[in-house]
Structure formats: C-alpha cells, structure tokens
C-alpha cells in the first residue's frame, strides 16, 4: 500500500510555493474578532501552532479560488475574499521549499456555527480580538503574528472611517 503524504510532506526541494491565507473576521457585539485555528499535532510542519487558515495554491490555479478551495477543505465553509493586505516569505525546511504567503481579508458566508474542522488539518480554533493576541503569542509563528497585527491595524483604520 502506498502511503499518502500530507501536503506538508511532499518534497518541493528548490521550488517556490505560493500560499494564500485568510484573515477571517467577524463582529461580535461591536468587537472585531479573528478566526484562528490551531494546526493539528499530527502535522509535520509547525504542528500545534495557530495560523491563518489557507494553504498551497495549485499550479495554474487562481489565487483567490485556491484560497476558497483550501478554506472549504479545512473548515467546510465558504468565504467572501477581500483585499490582500500582507505578503511575506519563509523557508520550509521539511519540504526544501521557499514559500510566498499572501494574506487576504475574508468573512464566512454561512453561519459561523457551521464551521467543521478537518481533524487532519486543525485540532481547535479560537475567535480572538486584538486585545487577546497574547493568548496565542507563544503558539504562533512570529511572521504570522506580525501579519495578524497588521490585519487588525488595517481593520481598525477601516472601521474608524465607518463611524
């Protein structure tokens, strides 16, 4: 029997990989909160860390369509995708690749009570406000945290203009 490799195990030595992730936010009684899932402990790359949900874009795939596909695979939810707000790069030593991550604002299209985590991808999730980021600080990659802080900064500026 052939072992099926997790995406994070598929070797891509010397290649660049494009990933898209979603800063999924929701207003809870006047407080904007971020949906932040925790990677499954069975993941080879960054197990047990919090992250913006999303993943690898397939060759030839539109980046927004790929992000929507990844969210459906991971959370069984559809999203409306807004503007990109952050881009950064990182090395994946497990795969031997260089990843370019593009982060987009997004909102769930369906009721948030319908979120169904794919256990191969994520073990749990939180809805956190900007003031609660310290709850995940020790369990998140530094670049991901910087992207999240930038997302909240832009979201707050946008919301000021609406008041």
PyMOL commands that place a pseudoatom at each C-alpha (Angstrom):
pseudoatom trace, name=CA, resn=UNK, resi=1, chain=A, elem=C, hetatm=0, pos=[0.000, 0.000, 0.000]
pseudoatom trace, name=CA, resn=UNK, resi=2, chain=A, elem=C, hetatm=0, pos=[1.301, 3.447, -0.912]
pseudoatom trace, name=CA, resn=UNK, resi=3, chain=A, elem=C, hetatm=0, pos=[1.477, 5.922, 1.915]
pseudoatom trace, name=CA, resn=UNK, resi=4, chain=A, elem=C, hetatm=0, pos=[-0.388, 9.149, 1.137]
pseudoatom trace, name=CA, resn=UNK, resi=5, chain=A, elem=C, hetatm=0, pos=[1.766, 12.107, 2.042]
pseudoatom trace, name=CA, resn=UNK, resi=6, chain=A, elem=C, hetatm=0, pos=[0.365, 15.170, 3.748]
pseudoatom trace, name=CA, resn=UNK, resi=7, chain=A, elem=C, hetatm=0, pos=[0.817, 18.246, 1.602]
pseudoatom trace, name=CA, resn=UNK, resi=8, chain=A, elem=C, hetatm=0, pos=[3.465, 19.494, 4.036]
pseudoatom trace, name=CA, resn=UNK, resi=9, chain=A, elem=C, hetatm=0, pos=[5.449, 16.286, 3.415]
pseudoatom trace, name=CA, resn=UNK, resi=10, chain=A, elem=C, hetatm=0, pos=[5.510, 16.426, -0.388]
pseudoatom trace, name=CA, resn=UNK, resi=11, chain=A, elem=C, hetatm=0, pos=[9.052, 17.382, -1.369]
pseudoatom trace, name=CA, resn=UNK, resi=12, chain=A, elem=C, hetatm=0, pos=[9.429, 20.586, -3.340]
pseudoatom trace, name=CA, resn=UNK, resi=13, chain=A, elem=C, hetatm=0, pos=[13.175, 21.000, -2.926]
pseudoatom trace, name=CA, resn=UNK, resi=14, chain=A, elem=C, hetatm=0, pos=[14.456, 24.155, -4.549]
pseudoatom trace, name=CA, resn=UNK, resi=15, chain=A, elem=C, hetatm=0, pos=[10.989, 25.339, -5.577]
pseudoatom trace, name=CA, resn=UNK, resi=16, chain=A, elem=C, hetatm=0, pos=[8.944, 28.368, -4.703]
pseudoatom trace, name=CA, resn=UNK, resi=17, chain=A, elem=C, hetatm=0, pos=[5.470, 27.655, -3.403]
pseudoatom trace, name=CA, resn=UNK, resi=18, chain=A, elem=C, hetatm=0, pos=[2.614, 30.161, -3.276]
pseudoatom trace, name=CA, resn=UNK, resi=19, chain=A, elem=C, hetatm=0, pos=[0.257, 30.022, -0.326]
pseudoatom trace, name=CA, resn=UNK, resi=20, chain=A, elem=C, hetatm=0, pos=[-2.845, 32.103, 0.373]
pseudoatom trace, name=CA, resn=UNK, resi=21, chain=A, elem=C, hetatm=0, pos=[-4.308, 32.584, 3.825]
pseudoatom trace, name=CA, resn=UNK, resi=22, chain=A, elem=C, hetatm=0, pos=[-7.429, 34.265, 5.176]
pseudoatom trace, name=CA, resn=UNK, resi=23, chain=A, elem=C, hetatm=0, pos=[-7.775, 36.799, 7.971]
pseudoatom trace, name=CA, resn=UNK, resi=24, chain=A, elem=C, hetatm=0, pos=[-11.368, 35.768, 8.667]
pseudoatom trace, name=CA, resn=UNK, resi=25, chain=A, elem=C, hetatm=0, pos=[-13.015, 38.307, 10.917]
pseudoatom trace, name=CA, resn=UNK, resi=26, chain=A, elem=C, hetatm=0, pos=[-16.447, 38.639, 12.487]
pseudoatom trace, name=CA, resn=UNK, resi=27, chain=A, elem=C, hetatm=0, pos=[-18.053, 41.369, 14.559]
pseudoatom trace, name=CA, resn=UNK, resi=28, chain=A, elem=C, hetatm=0, pos=[-19.250, 40.133, 17.954]
pseudoatom trace, name=CA, resn=UNK, resi=29, chain=A, elem=C, hetatm=0, pos=[-21.348, 42.868, 19.616]
pseudoatom trace, name=CA, resn=UNK, resi=30, chain=A, elem=C, hetatm=0, pos=[-19.122, 45.662, 18.301]
pseudoatom trace, name=CA, resn=UNK, resi=31, chain=A, elem=C, hetatm=0, pos=[-15.826, 43.799, 18.757]
pseudoatom trace, name=CA, resn=UNK, resi=32, chain=A, elem=C, hetatm=0, pos=[-13.972, 42.535, 15.691]
pseudoatom trace, name=CA, resn=UNK, resi=33, chain=A, elem=C, hetatm=0, pos=[-12.541, 39.090, 16.272]
pseudoatom trace, name=CA, resn=UNK, resi=34, chain=A, elem=C, hetatm=0, pos=[-10.265, 36.890, 14.208]
pseudoatom trace, name=CA, resn=UNK, resi=35, chain=A, elem=C, hetatm=0, pos=[-10.925, 33.227, 13.493]
pseudoatom trace, name=CA, resn=UNK, resi=36, chain=A, elem=C, hetatm=0, pos=[-7.669, 31.449, 14.308]
pseudoatom trace, name=CA, resn=UNK, resi=37, chain=A, elem=C, hetatm=0, pos=[-7.359, 27.662, 14.060]
pseudoatom trace, name=CA, resn=UNK, resi=38, chain=A, elem=C, hetatm=0, pos=[-4.620, 25.574, 15.652]
pseudoatom trace, name=CA, resn=UNK, resi=39, chain=A, elem=C, hetatm=0, pos=[-2.706, 23.168, 13.412]
pseudoatom trace, name=CA, resn=UNK, resi=40, chain=A, elem=C, hetatm=0, pos=[-3.148, 19.520, 14.212]
pseudoatom trace, name=CA, resn=UNK, resi=41, chain=A, elem=C, hetatm=0, pos=[-0.374, 17.975, 16.288]
pseudoatom trace, name=CA, resn=UNK, resi=42, chain=A, elem=C, hetatm=0, pos=[-0.007, 15.355, 13.533]
pseudoatom trace, name=CA, resn=UNK, resi=43, chain=A, elem=C, hetatm=0, pos=[1.169, 17.991, 11.017]
pseudoatom trace, name=CA, resn=UNK, resi=44, chain=A, elem=C, hetatm=0, pos=[4.855, 17.678, 10.157]
pseudoatom trace, name=CA, resn=UNK, resi=45, chain=A, elem=C, hetatm=0, pos=[5.360, 21.417, 9.538]
pseudoatom trace, name=CA, resn=UNK, resi=46, chain=A, elem=C, hetatm=0, pos=[4.634, 23.668, 12.540]
pseudoatom trace, name=CA, resn=UNK, resi=47, chain=A, elem=C, hetatm=0, pos=[2.476, 21.169, 14.479]
pseudoatom trace, name=CA, resn=UNK, resi=48, chain=A, elem=C, hetatm=0, pos=[0.259, 22.621, 17.199]
pseudoatom trace, name=CA, resn=UNK, resi=49, chain=A, elem=C, hetatm=0, pos=[0.705, 26.242, 16.162]
pseudoatom trace, name=CA, resn=UNK, resi=50, chain=A, elem=C, hetatm=0, pos=[-2.037, 28.763, 15.491]
pseudoatom trace, name=CA, resn=UNK, resi=51, chain=A, elem=C, hetatm=0, pos=[-2.264, 30.079, 11.958]
pseudoatom trace, name=CA, resn=UNK, resi=52, chain=A, elem=C, hetatm=0, pos=[-4.340, 31.960, 9.478]
pseudoatom trace, name=CA, resn=UNK, resi=53, chain=A, elem=C, hetatm=0, pos=[-6.234, 29.239, 7.581]
pseudoatom trace, name=CA, resn=UNK, resi=54, chain=A, elem=C, hetatm=0, pos=[-5.417, 28.585, 3.937]
pseudoatom trace, name=CA, resn=UNK, resi=55, chain=A, elem=C, hetatm=0, pos=[-2.780, 26.723, 2.028]
pseudoatom trace, name=CA, resn=UNK, resi=56, chain=A, elem=C, hetatm=0, pos=[-0.916, 25.987, -1.163]
pseudoatom trace, name=CA, resn=UNK, resi=57, chain=A, elem=C, hetatm=0, pos=[-2.149, 27.251, -4.492]
pseudoatom trace, name=CA, resn=UNK, resi=58, chain=A, elem=C, hetatm=0, pos=[-2.060, 24.629, -7.234]
pseudoatom trace, name=CA, resn=UNK, resi=59, chain=A, elem=C, hetatm=0, pos=[-0.124, 25.270, -10.440]
pseudoatom trace, name=CA, resn=UNK, resi=60, chain=A, elem=C, hetatm=0, pos=[-2.318, 27.365, -12.753]
pseudoatom trace, name=CA, resn=UNK, resi=61, chain=A, elem=C, hetatm=0, pos=[-4.978, 27.968, -10.084]
pseudoatom trace, name=CA, resn=UNK, resi=62, chain=A, elem=C, hetatm=0, pos=[-6.326, 31.470, -9.441]
pseudoatom trace, name=CA, resn=UNK, resi=63, chain=A, elem=C, hetatm=0, pos=[-5.055, 32.525, -6.014]
pseudoatom trace, name=CA, resn=UNK, resi=64, chain=A, elem=C, hetatm=0, pos=[-8.476, 33.581, -4.671]
pseudoatom trace, name=CA, resn=UNK, resi=65, chain=A, elem=C, hetatm=0, pos=[-10.131, 30.415, -5.999]
pseudoatom trace, name=CA, resn=UNK, resi=66, chain=A, elem=C, hetatm=0, pos=[-7.349, 28.405, -4.358]
pseudoatom trace, name=CA, resn=UNK, resi=67, chain=A, elem=C, hetatm=0, pos=[-7.886, 30.168, -1.040]
pseudoatom trace, name=CA, resn=UNK, resi=68, chain=A, elem=C, hetatm=0, pos=[-11.621, 29.445, -1.197]
pseudoatom trace, name=CA, resn=UNK, resi=69, chain=A, elem=C, hetatm=0, pos=[-10.867, 25.789, -2.005]
pseudoatom trace, name=CA, resn=UNK, resi=70, chain=A, elem=C, hetatm=0, pos=[-8.468, 25.495, 0.944]
pseudoatom trace, name=CA, resn=UNK, resi=71, chain=A, elem=C, hetatm=0, pos=[-10.997, 27.004, 3.371]
pseudoatom trace, name=CA, resn=UNK, resi=72, chain=A, elem=C, hetatm=0, pos=[-13.664, 24.585, 2.131]
pseudoatom trace, name=CA, resn=UNK, resi=73, chain=A, elem=C, hetatm=0, pos=[-11.255, 21.641, 2.571]
pseudoatom trace, name=CA, resn=UNK, resi=74, chain=A, elem=C, hetatm=0, pos=[-10.135, 22.738, 6.046]
pseudoatom trace, name=CA, resn=UNK, resi=75, chain=A, elem=C, hetatm=0, pos=[-13.332, 24.206, 7.534]
pseudoatom trace, name=CA, resn=UNK, resi=76, chain=A, elem=C, hetatm=0, pos=[-16.214, 23.126, 5.281]
pseudoatom trace, name=CA, resn=UNK, resi=77, chain=A, elem=C, hetatm=0, pos=[-17.141, 26.800, 4.894]
pseudoatom trace, name=CA, resn=UNK, resi=78, chain=A, elem=C, hetatm=0, pos=[-17.407, 29.280, 2.052]
pseudoatom trace, name=CA, resn=UNK, resi=79, chain=A, elem=C, hetatm=0, pos=[-15.807, 32.697, 2.356]
pseudoatom trace, name=CA, resn=UNK, resi=80, chain=A, elem=C, hetatm=0, pos=[-16.036, 36.079, 0.711]
pseudoatom trace, name=CA, resn=UNK, resi=81, chain=A, elem=C, hetatm=0, pos=[-12.493, 37.210, -0.013]
pseudoatom trace, name=CA, resn=UNK, resi=82, chain=A, elem=C, hetatm=0, pos=[-11.488, 40.852, 0.283]
pseudoatom trace, name=CA, resn=UNK, resi=83, chain=A, elem=C, hetatm=0, pos=[-8.246, 42.613, -0.446]
pseudoatom trace, name=CA, resn=UNK, resi=84, chain=A, elem=C, hetatm=0, pos=[-4.773, 41.219, 0.172]
pseudoatom trace, name=CA, resn=UNK, resi=85, chain=A, elem=C, hetatm=0, pos=[-3.039, 43.061, 2.995]
pseudoatom trace, name=CA, resn=UNK, resi=86, chain=A, elem=C, hetatm=0, pos=[0.234, 41.277, 3.702]
pseudoatom trace, name=CA, resn=UNK, resi=87, chain=A, elem=C, hetatm=0, pos=[2.860, 39.260, 1.847]
pseudoatom trace, name=CA, resn=UNK, resi=88, chain=A, elem=C, hetatm=0, pos=[5.852, 37.522, 3.385]
pseudoatom trace, name=CA, resn=UNK, resi=89, chain=A, elem=C, hetatm=0, pos=[8.168, 34.639, 2.653]
pseudoatom trace, name=CA, resn=UNK, resi=90, chain=A, elem=C, hetatm=0, pos=[9.517, 31.737, 4.653]
pseudoatom trace, name=CA, resn=UNK, resi=91, chain=A, elem=C, hetatm=0, pos=[11.588, 28.608, 4.180]
pseudoatom trace, name=CA, resn=UNK, resi=92, chain=A, elem=C, hetatm=0, pos=[10.002, 25.209, 4.703]
pseudoatom trace, name=CA, resn=UNK, resi=93, chain=A, elem=C, hetatm=0, pos=[12.967, 23.039, 5.658]
pseudoatom trace, name=CA, resn=UNK, resi=94, chain=A, elem=C, hetatm=0, pos=[10.801, 19.901, 5.721]
pseudoatom trace, name=CA, resn=UNK, resi=95, chain=A, elem=C, hetatm=0, pos=[9.898, 20.285, 2.041]
pseudoatom trace, name=CA, resn=UNK, resi=96, chain=A, elem=C, hetatm=0, pos=[13.021, 22.141, 0.999]
pseudoatom trace, name=CA, resn=UNK, resi=97, chain=A, elem=C, hetatm=0, pos=[10.951, 24.968, -0.460]
pseudoatom trace, name=CA, resn=UNK, resi=98, chain=A, elem=C, hetatm=0, pos=[10.661, 28.712, -0.285]
pseudoatom trace, name=CA, resn=UNK, resi=99, chain=A, elem=C, hetatm=0, pos=[7.058, 29.822, 0.327]
pseudoatom trace, name=CA, resn=UNK, resi=100, chain=A, elem=C, hetatm=0, pos=[5.462, 33.127, -0.571]
pseudoatom trace, name=CA, resn=UNK, resi=101, chain=A, elem=C, hetatm=0, pos=[2.379, 33.759, 1.569]
pseudoatom trace, name=CA, resn=UNK, resi=102, chain=A, elem=C, hetatm=0, pos=[-0.329, 36.231, 0.543]
pseudoatom trace, name=CA, resn=UNK, resi=103, chain=A, elem=C, hetatm=0, pos=[-2.848, 37.095, 3.276]
pseudoatom trace, name=CA, resn=UNK, resi=104, chain=A, elem=C, hetatm=0, pos=[-6.362, 38.302, 2.441]
pseudoatom trace, name=CA, resn=UNK, resi=105, chain=A, elem=C, hetatm=0, pos=[-9.206, 39.738, 4.473]
pseudoatom trace, name=CA, resn=UNK, resi=106, chain=A, elem=C, hetatm=0, pos=[-12.224, 37.422, 4.432]
pseudoatom trace, name=CA, resn=UNK, resi=107, chain=A, elem=C, hetatm=0, pos=[-15.557, 36.703, 6.090]
pseudoatom trace, name=CA, resn=UNK, resi=108, chain=A, elem=C, hetatm=0, pos=[-17.545, 33.490, 6.326]
pseudoatom trace, name=CA, resn=UNK, resi=109, chain=A, elem=C, hetatm=0, pos=[-20.571, 33.402, 4.045]
pseudoatom trace, name=CA, resn=UNK, resi=110, chain=A, elem=C, hetatm=0, pos=[-22.572, 30.960, 6.166]
pseudoatom trace, name=CA, resn=UNK, resi=111, chain=A, elem=C, hetatm=0, pos=[-23.375, 30.861, 9.870]
pseudoatom trace, name=CA, resn=UNK, resi=112, chain=A, elem=C, hetatm=0, pos=[-20.258, 30.586, 11.991]
pseudoatom trace, name=CA, resn=UNK, resi=113, chain=A, elem=C, hetatm=0, pos=[-21.901, 27.780, 13.961]
pseudoatom trace, name=CA, resn=UNK, resi=114, chain=A, elem=C, hetatm=0, pos=[-21.448, 25.620, 10.825]
pseudoatom trace, name=CA, resn=UNK, resi=115, chain=A, elem=C, hetatm=0, pos=[-17.634, 25.557, 10.998]
pseudoatom trace, name=CA, resn=UNK, resi=116, chain=A, elem=C, hetatm=0, pos=[-16.460, 21.938, 10.819]
pseudoatom trace, name=CA, resn=UNK, resi=117, chain=A, elem=C, hetatm=0, pos=[-12.723, 21.476, 11.303]
pseudoatom trace, name=CA, resn=UNK, resi=118, chain=A, elem=C, hetatm=0, pos=[-10.929, 18.862, 9.227]
pseudoatom trace, name=CA, resn=UNK, resi=119, chain=A, elem=C, hetatm=0, pos=[-9.075, 16.995, 12.036]
pseudoatom trace, name=CA, resn=UNK, resi=120, chain=A, elem=C, hetatm=0, pos=[-6.147, 16.216, 9.732]
pseudoatom trace, name=CA, resn=UNK, resi=121, chain=A, elem=C, hetatm=0, pos=[-5.607, 19.967, 9.429]
pseudoatom trace, name=CA, resn=UNK, resi=122, chain=A, elem=C, hetatm=0, pos=[-6.721, 21.611, 12.690]
pseudoatom trace, name=CA, resn=UNK, resi=123, chain=A, elem=C, hetatm=0, pos=[-7.464, 20.496, 16.239]
pseudoatom trace, name=CA, resn=UNK, resi=124, chain=A, elem=C, hetatm=0, pos=[-9.320, 23.539, 17.564]
pseudoatom trace, name=CA, resn=UNK, resi=125, chain=A, elem=C, hetatm=0, pos=[-9.989, 27.204, 16.923]
pseudoatom trace, name=CA, resn=UNK, resi=126, chain=A, elem=C, hetatm=0, pos=[-10.494, 30.489, 18.730]
pseudoatom trace, name=CA, resn=UNK, resi=127, chain=A, elem=C, hetatm=0, pos=[-12.189, 33.769, 17.968]
pseudoatom trace, name=CA, resn=UNK, resi=128, chain=A, elem=C, hetatm=0, pos=[-9.833, 36.404, 19.379]
pseudoatom trace, name=CA, resn=UNK, resi=129, chain=A, elem=C, hetatm=0, pos=[-9.828, 40.179, 19.495]
pseudoatom trace, name=CA, resn=UNK, resi=130, chain=A, elem=C, hetatm=0, pos=[-6.730, 42.273, 19.012]
pseudoatom trace, name=CA, resn=UNK, resi=131, chain=A, elem=C, hetatm=0, pos=[-6.513, 42.703, 22.789]
pseudoatom trace, name=CA, resn=UNK, resi=132, chain=A, elem=C, hetatm=0, pos=[-6.384, 38.921, 23.242]
pseudoatom trace, name=CA, resn=UNK, resi=133, chain=A, elem=C, hetatm=0, pos=[-3.433, 38.190, 20.942]
pseudoatom trace, name=CA, resn=UNK, resi=134, chain=A, elem=C, hetatm=0, pos=[-1.243, 37.403, 23.932]
pseudoatom trace, name=CA, resn=UNK, resi=135, chain=A, elem=C, hetatm=0, pos=[-3.328, 34.196, 24.379]
pseudoatom trace, name=CA, resn=UNK, resi=136, chain=A, elem=C, hetatm=0, pos=[-1.688, 32.732, 21.265]
pseudoatom trace, name=CA, resn=UNK, resi=137, chain=A, elem=C, hetatm=0, pos=[1.658, 34.551, 21.276]
pseudoatom trace, name=CA, resn=UNK, resi=138, chain=A, elem=C, hetatm=0, pos=[3.675, 31.517, 22.390]
pseudoatom trace, name=CA, resn=UNK, resi=139, chain=A, elem=C, hetatm=0, pos=[1.908, 29.184, 19.933]
pseudoatom trace, name=CA, resn=UNK, resi=140, chain=A, elem=C, hetatm=0, pos=[2.257, 31.128, 16.685]
pseudoatom trace, name=CA, resn=UNK, resi=141, chain=A, elem=C, hetatm=0, pos=[4.989, 31.839, 14.184]
pseudoatom trace, name=CA, resn=UNK, resi=142, chain=A, elem=C, hetatm=0, pos=[6.454, 35.335, 14.516]
pseudoatom trace, name=CA, resn=UNK, resi=143, chain=A, elem=C, hetatm=0, pos=[5.761, 36.316, 10.882]
pseudoatom trace, name=CA, resn=UNK, resi=144, chain=A, elem=C, hetatm=0, pos=[2.182, 35.079, 11.159]
pseudoatom trace, name=CA, resn=UNK, resi=145, chain=A, elem=C, hetatm=0, pos=[1.716, 37.189, 14.306]
pseudoatom trace, name=CA, resn=UNK, resi=146, chain=A, elem=C, hetatm=0, pos=[3.065, 40.260, 12.533]
pseudoatom trace, name=CA, resn=UNK, resi=147, chain=A, elem=C, hetatm=0, pos=[0.612, 39.675, 9.666]
pseudoatom trace, name=CA, resn=UNK, resi=148, chain=A, elem=C, hetatm=0, pos=[-2.260, 39.356, 12.155]
pseudoatom trace, name=CA, resn=UNK, resi=149, chain=A, elem=C, hetatm=0, pos=[-1.285, 42.581, 13.916]
pseudoatom trace, name=CA, resn=UNK, resi=150, chain=A, elem=C, hetatm=0, pos=[-1.145, 44.322, 10.526]
pseudoatom trace, name=CA, resn=UNK, resi=151, chain=A, elem=C, hetatm=0, pos=[-4.585, 42.923, 9.670]
pseudoatom trace, name=CA, resn=UNK, resi=152, chain=A, elem=C, hetatm=0, pos=[-6.102, 44.292, 12.881]
pseudoatom trace, name=CA, resn=UNK, resi=153, chain=A, elem=C, hetatm=0, pos=[-4.406, 47.651, 12.300]
pseudoatom trace, name=CA, resn=UNK, resi=154, chain=A, elem=C, hetatm=0, pos=[-5.933, 47.972, 8.824]
pseudoatom trace, name=CA, resn=UNK, resi=155, chain=A, elem=C, hetatm=0, pos=[-9.317, 46.696, 10.004]
pseudoatom trace, name=CA, resn=UNK, resi=156, chain=A, elem=C, hetatm=0, pos=[-9.364, 49.237, 12.845]
pseudoatom trace, name=CA, resn=UNK, resi=157, chain=A, elem=C, hetatm=0, pos=[-8.496, 52.075, 10.459]
pseudoatom trace, name=CA, resn=UNK, resi=158, chain=A, elem=C, hetatm=0, pos=[-11.240, 50.955, 8.102]
pseudoatom trace, name=CA, resn=UNK, resi=159, chain=A, elem=C, hetatm=0, pos=[-13.790, 50.767, 10.907]
pseudoatom trace, name=CA, resn=UNK, resi=160, chain=A, elem=C, hetatm=0, pos=[-12.873, 54.288, 12.115]
pseudoatom trace, name=CA, resn=UNK, resi=161, chain=A, elem=C, hetatm=0, pos=[-13.860, 55.609, 8.704]
pseudoatom trace, name=CA, resn=UNK, resi=162, chain=A, elem=C, hetatm=0, pos=[-17.311, 53.992, 9.029]
pseudoatom trace, name=CA, resn=UNK, resi=163, chain=A, elem=C, hetatm=0, pos=[-18.155, 55.649, 12.377]
for i in range(1, 163): cmd.bond("trace and resi %d" % i, "trace and resi %d" % (i + 1))
show_as sticks, trace
zoom trace
